[in-house]
Amino acid sequence: MKFTLRYDGELHSSNGNDYRTKVRRAPEIWAIRRVVSAQLALLWKRPPLSERSTLVSWFPREIKERRVVPLVVAEVKMLAALDIQILRGDEPGNIVNNAGDLDNRIKTLLDGLRGPLDSDKGDPPGNLPDPLYCLLEDDYLISELSIKTGPLLMPPLEPTPDPAAWVNVRIDVDVRAAELTMLNLGLASP
């Protein structure tokens, strides 16, 4: 199953294991989750997912007092290949800037694509959808990752104190079966 997710917003680094950094980036990770959840909620209403509604109440989890419904789940033997294009407002070739270096910005993005974990720092905002749809149960279910960057040739869509951190992200997702099972038959790309 192939589809595309989009994100327009700030994307900073989740640099290091410093507790303060993780708490500071938590609102951004939750913002990514909120945007992705809205797109995945629509995807769940279309075939082939809509035809699997009984299966796909799908291993909902209760995490941080939220119902979380991941699409790519280890128990169903599924993996995701991600082809990510990030358009950013900084100069071409400038992969280290005030918004953070590219690999740590990717880490922030991947944290936003996976479901929350009990070990996540910071509290979730109160205005999240119920359930919260997410792409991945955990980011270890990513089997391939391709990243391309380019210049963002438009201003941020909303006021921001850090325009260099504003990005337009396109994520082409290819959901694949690690092993074909009755649960993933018809959902995974060949």
Secondary structure as GFF3:
##gff-version 3
##sequence-region A 1 190
A	DSSP	beta_strand	2	10	.	.	.	ID=ss1
A	DSSP	alpha_helix	19	43	.	.	.	ID=ss2
A	DSSP	three_ten_helix	50	52	.	.	.	ID=ss3
A	DSSP	beta_strand	61	63	.	.	.	ID=ss4
A	DSSP	beta_strand	66	72	.	.	.	ID=ss5
A	DSSP	three_ten_helix	74	76	.	.	.	ID=ss6
A	DSSP	beta_strand	78	88	.	.	.	ID=ss7
A	DSSP	alpha_helix	102	113	.	.	.	ID=ss8
A	DSSP	beta_strand	132	136	.	.	.	ID=ss9
A	DSSP	three_ten_helix	139	141	.	.	.	ID=ss10
A	DSSP	beta_strand	142	151	.	.	.	ID=ss11
A	DSSP	three_ten_helix	163	165	.	.	.	ID=ss12
A	DSSP	beta_strand	166	177	.	.	.	ID=ss13
###
